[in-house]
Each structure stands twice: as structure tokens, then as C-alpha cells.
Amino acid sequence: MKKLAGIACALAVVGLSALPARAADLEIQSFDWSGFYAGAAFGYDWGKSRTYDRIGGTILHGTAKVDPDGLFGGLYAGYNWRAADRLILGLDADINYGGIKGSAVTDDFATFIHSGKLDWFGAGRVRAGMAFDRLLPYVAGGIAVGDYSVRLAHDTDISNNSDTLVGWTLGAGADYALSERAVLRLEYRYTDYGTLKDTFDNFPNEQIRAKLTTSDIRLGVSWKF
């Protein structure tokens, strides 16, 4: 028994002495999120947009819920650095194109077709996440930019209006390292682009207004440099 106890104690000492080395190995094996990355993503975007035209305080042809939606694809890139322990901070930017559009009809005084289309959009954001080895859940927010086009049509009486809107965006998602270089991303994002403000093509006193907010979910793959 004493011999067995001695062997057990010896094994315990060896095991305890190996713990620092094992901890060091785990530290070395944890994924390094710092550095530059670039990739491509695709997703689905659905929005809410209410359009109307008026002269002064009088709405002429009713308000319409255009609510554009559709698929999109784009490119993104950014930089991460380790701020403290598991805390990862970063900068992220993207640009996207797609067929995100919608339309509605109003019948006040005359039948008008209202339509809206988000031609391209992008954002510049800051990110903060907590790393769990190869998994990085995060939140992100920043400035959003989008080119929004609105069309009001009644027979041959047509107004085409567009503007580059600047607003804000907030989202959450997760990155997962498939390898030392390839990183998969899944993200949800909400964006408020503000309001398009213009005048009717043939009637400069007639004001066109269209507010736009969107939600989207996107899947991407990036390469870490």
C-alpha cells in the first residue's frame, strides 16, 4: 500500500508540474483574431418606407407603404485587435448592391403608383466582441450610407427622385474561424437611413418625402491576413 501511495504521489507531482506547460499550450492554441481581413457576403434585406407628396401641409395623393425588400451581395473588410484578455475590438466597412425594391398604389384624387429602390448601400462601423477560441460573438454600430430612389407615377405624370442618404446602423453577429485564415460570418443588422427629401419633377412646389429603415441578415466568408 505504501508503495502504491508513493507511486500515486509521484504521479500527482508530475501532473501538477505539467499544468503550467499545458496552460501555456492552451494559450498558444487559442485563435488569434488580430489583424486585417476581407471577404464577401450575401443576404436578404427587408425595409419599411412610407412615401408621400404634399404642398405645404396638404398631402396630395395619400401616403404609401412601399416597403422594399430583396436579395443583395457585397464586399466587406476590417481590422481586429485584442484589447484585453478575450475582448476583441475592431473596425469594419462594407459595400453592397442588390434588387431591394417595393411598390404601392394610392387612389386619393387620382391613382398614383409609388415605388422605391435601394440601389446600393454600405456602412462604416466599430465592433466589440468576446472571443471563445474560434468563436467571436460581437455587436457593431456606426454610420450607414444608401442610394435610395423613389418614383411617383400617374399616367404620363411621373416624378423620379433619388438621393444618397446618411443614417446609422446597429447589429449583432458571430464570426467563426473555419481555419487559421478562413472566417465564416453570420449577422443581423438594423439601419435607419433617414428621409429622402425632394420636389416633384414637373411641380417644384410639390414636396416628395420618403423615410427608409431596413433590417437584413447576411452570411459571409472572409480571409484573414
VOGU-3710 file (C-alpha; in Angstrom, 3 decimals, decimal comma):
1> mkklagiaca> 0,000/0,000/0,000  2,811/2,366/0,884  4,410/1,586/-2,472  1,139/2,349/-4,298  0,716/5,570/-2,302  4,228/6,586/-3,201  3,588/5,946/-6,894  0,305/7,945/-6,717  2,072/10,859/-5,031  4,801/10,790/-7,647
11> lavvglsalp> 2,246/10,798/-10,460  0,392/13,675/-8,788  3,591/15,719/-8,554  4,363/15,046/-12,200  0,816/16,005/-13,157  0,891/19,253/-11,182  4,270/20,168/-12,601  2,849/19,689/-16,104  -0,112/22,057/-15,548  1,783/25,288/-16,364
21> araadleiqs> 3,064/23,750/-19,591  -0,443/22,569/-20,522  -1,870/26,025/-19,759  0,805/27,543/-21,952  -0,095/25,088/-24,721  -3,780/26,075/-24,470  -2,832/29,728/-24,624  -0,742/29,108/-27,737  -3,550/27,103/-29,370  -6,251/29,772/-28,812
31> fdwsgfyaga> -7,208/31,529/-32,053  -5,577/34,872/-32,784  -8,257/37,289/-34,052  -5,970/40,290/-34,524  -5,138/41,617/-37,972  -6,713/42,553/-41,291  -9,453/40,599/-43,066  -11,513/40,927/-46,266  -14,379/38,919/-47,691  -17,716/38,699/-49,470
41> afgydwgksr> -21,272/38,304/-48,185  -24,814/37,835/-49,443  -28,137/38,246/-47,677  -31,756/39,299/-47,608  -32,932/42,831/-46,789  -36,467/43,909/-45,845  -37,420/47,516/-45,199  -40,121/49,941/-44,210  -40,617/53,060/-46,299  -43,550/55,469/-46,229
51> tydriggtil> -43,778/57,898/-49,165  -45,987/60,941/-49,657  -46,117/64,199/-51,611  -47,596/67,468/-50,408  -47,808/71,202/-50,931  -47,303/72,933/-47,633  -49,197/70,900/-45,038  -51,618/69,314/-47,519  -50,943/65,734/-48,588  -51,966/65,404/-52,232
61> hgtakvdpdg> -52,037/61,721/-53,150  -52,080/59,902/-49,830  -49,249/58,070/-48,152  -47,977/54,728/-49,385  -46,103/51,920/-47,657  -43,547/50,981/-50,284  -41,589/48,572/-48,012  -38,750/47,436/-50,321  -37,146/44,010/-49,944  -34,850/41,680/-51,838
71> lfgglyagyn> -31,520/39,866/-52,076  -28,128/41,556/-52,094  -24,418/40,805/-52,211  -21,328/42,757/-51,323  -17,784/43,030/-50,033  -16,501/43,787/-46,551  -13,163/44,342/-44,851  -11,809/45,345/-41,478  -9,206/45,132/-38,760  -9,294/43,476/-35,312
81> wraadrlilg> -7,077/43,855/-32,310  -7,048/42,223/-28,904  -7,832/44,889/-26,301  -7,752/42,757/-23,137  -7,920/39,016/-22,462  -10,958/37,872/-24,553  -12,074/41,376/-25,571  -11,680/41,975/-29,322  -12,209/45,449/-30,796  -12,338/46,246/-34,477
91> ldadinyggi> -13,240/48,465/-37,407  -15,423/47,128/-40,225  -16,647/48,540/-43,562  -18,826/47,122/-46,358  -20,429/47,996/-49,691  -23,441/46,145/-51,157  -25,622/46,020/-54,282  -28,950/44,309/-54,863  -32,558/44,325/-56,056  -34,144/45,760/-52,929
101> kgsavtddfa> -37,371/47,377/-54,096  -41,091/47,688/-53,453  -44,222/49,499/-54,645  -47,737/50,511/-53,583  -50,798/52,234/-55,085  -52,846/55,157/-53,711  -56,257/56,264/-55,012  -56,724/59,683/-53,415  -57,901/62,121/-56,128  -56,017/60,062/-58,731
111> tfihsgkldw> -54,336/56,664/-58,944  -50,645/57,039/-58,164  -48,055/54,256/-58,184  -45,376/54,793/-55,525  -42,180/52,740/-55,804  -38,850/52,720/-54,022  -35,497/51,047/-54,640  -32,332/50,846/-52,557  -29,705/50,703/-55,310  -26,548/50,377/-53,192
121> fgagrvragm> -25,709/50,707/-49,509  -22,800/50,388/-47,117  -21,543/51,211/-43,654  -18,507/52,035/-41,558  -18,718/50,538/-38,060  -16,876/49,797/-34,828  -17,095/46,284/-33,364  -16,687/44,775/-29,906  -16,729/41,053/-29,210  -15,754/38,361/-26,704
131> afdrllpyva> -13,561/35,600/-28,126  -14,129/31,953/-27,229  -11,215/30,423/-29,105  -12,529/30,180/-32,715  -15,930/31,736/-31,949  -16,326/35,527/-31,758  -19,817/36,862/-30,911  -19,965/40,645/-31,348  -22,042/43,794/-31,547  -21,345/46,569/-34,051
141> ggiavgdysv> -22,639/50,022/-34,904  -21,792/53,072/-36,948  -22,641/55,225/-39,950  -24,744/53,898/-42,849  -24,999/55,267/-46,402  -27,514/54,248/-49,071  -28,652/55,437/-52,503  -32,453/55,435/-52,404  -34,672/56,088/-55,448  -38,386/56,928/-55,278
151> rlahdtdisn> -40,782/57,116/-58,242  -44,325/58,530/-58,277  -46,331/57,878/-61,444  -49,818/58,793/-62,662  -50,281/58,110/-66,396  -47,638/60,338/-68,018  -47,225/62,481/-64,913  -44,047/60,955/-63,456  -41,503/62,088/-60,881  -38,173/60,304/-60,371
161> nsdtlvgwtl> -36,367/61,233/-57,182  -33,178/59,877/-55,666  -30,691/60,823/-53,008  -27,726/59,407/-51,111  -28,991/59,098/-47,554  -26,771/59,057/-44,463  -28,000/57,441/-41,261  -26,987/54,949/-38,597  -26,819/51,183/-38,205  -26,674/48,702/-35,322
171> gagadyalse> -26,263/44,948/-35,423  -25,022/41,749/-33,818  -23,485/38,580/-35,126  -20,762/35,984/-34,784  -17,548/35,097/-36,604  -16,294/31,517/-36,615  -12,797/30,565/-37,741  -13,043/27,606/-40,128  -9,242/27,547/-40,352  -6,324/29,778/-39,469
181> ravlrleyry> -7,309/32,062/-42,380  -10,934/31,448/-43,404  -13,635/33,001/-41,179  -17,399/32,460/-41,510  -19,766/35,293/-40,504  -23,496/35,392/-39,694  -25,022/38,773/-38,838  -28,275/40,664/-38,310  -28,360/44,427/-38,899  -30,907/47,237/-38,431
191> tdygtlkdtf> -30,403/50,508/-40,322  -32,144/53,876/-40,271  -31,263/55,876/-43,394  -33,394/58,901/-42,535  -35,692/60,654/-45,036  -35,373/61,414/-48,745  -36,488/64,993/-49,454  -37,062/66,289/-52,984  -39,614/68,049/-55,218  -41,930/66,689/-57,915
201> dnfpneqira> -40,238/66,875/-61,334  -42,934/68,941/-63,043  -44,185/70,797/-59,959  -41,365/72,401/-57,946  -43,767/73,451/-55,154  -44,805/69,832/-54,581  -42,608/68,138/-51,981  -41,672/64,450/-52,063  -40,796/62,692/-48,796  -39,780/59,075/-48,168
211> klttsdirlg> -38,399/57,656/-44,911  -36,433/54,407/-45,057  -35,449/51,848/-42,401  -34,248/48,301/-43,118  -33,361/45,028/-41,454  -31,118/42,426/-43,027  -29,496/39,107/-42,326  -26,282/38,192/-44,092  -23,821/35,324/-44,417  -20,207/35,957/-45,334
221> vswkf> -16,763/34,399/-45,624  -13,557/36,373/-45,164  -9,836/35,721/-45,421  -7,632/36,746/-42,506  -4,244/38,239/-43,399
//
